[in-house]
Amino acid sequence: MAEWKDVTSCFSESQRYYKHTYLEIDEVYDEELEVSLFSSEEGPYEIYFSYGIMYGIVYADADKAYEVREQMKKDLQEAYDQSKEPSSEYIDWFAKKYDVQLPMDIYFDFNLGDFL
């Protein structure tokens, strides 16, 4: 039976810092689900997640971030245990429940001139 595994120690201390955030914890489930929590002194905490083709960021106030993260893990694990891939209905439900945002900087953090 799969369990959540804390893989935070796989990252060096310098790797845990990203754009004014700090990786507090990164966990994986069955090497297919991932949920990471980044703290921030300048804004809300960021909870990154991935499940099959579904991924994104959920923003949460510092005092609620760990609670939101645990609920997300529960919802993701339950869906994964039922079906190894998220359905479009599940993706819609999850995105609405958690107000999922897409990490746009992953795609747009480049020099456009390099592609022209």
Long-range contacts (C-beta under 8 A, 24 or more apart in sequence): 2-29, 2-30, 3-29, 4-28, 4-29, 4-73, 4-77, 5-29, 19-105, 21-45, 21-46, 27-73, 29-73, 29-76, 29-77, 29-80, 30-80, 32-80, 32-84, 33-73, 33-76, 33-77, 33-80, 35-69, 35-72, 35-73, 35-76, 37-65, 37-66, 37-69, 39-65, 47-72, 48-103, 49-76, 51-76, 51-79, 51-80, 51-86, 52-84, 52-85, 52-86, 53-85, 53-86, 53-91, 54-86, 54-90, 54-91, 54-94, 55-103, 56-95, 56-100, 56-101, 56-102, 56-103, 57-100, 57-101, 57-102, 57-103, 58-98, 58-99, 58-100, 58-101, 59-99, 59-101, 68-98, 72-98
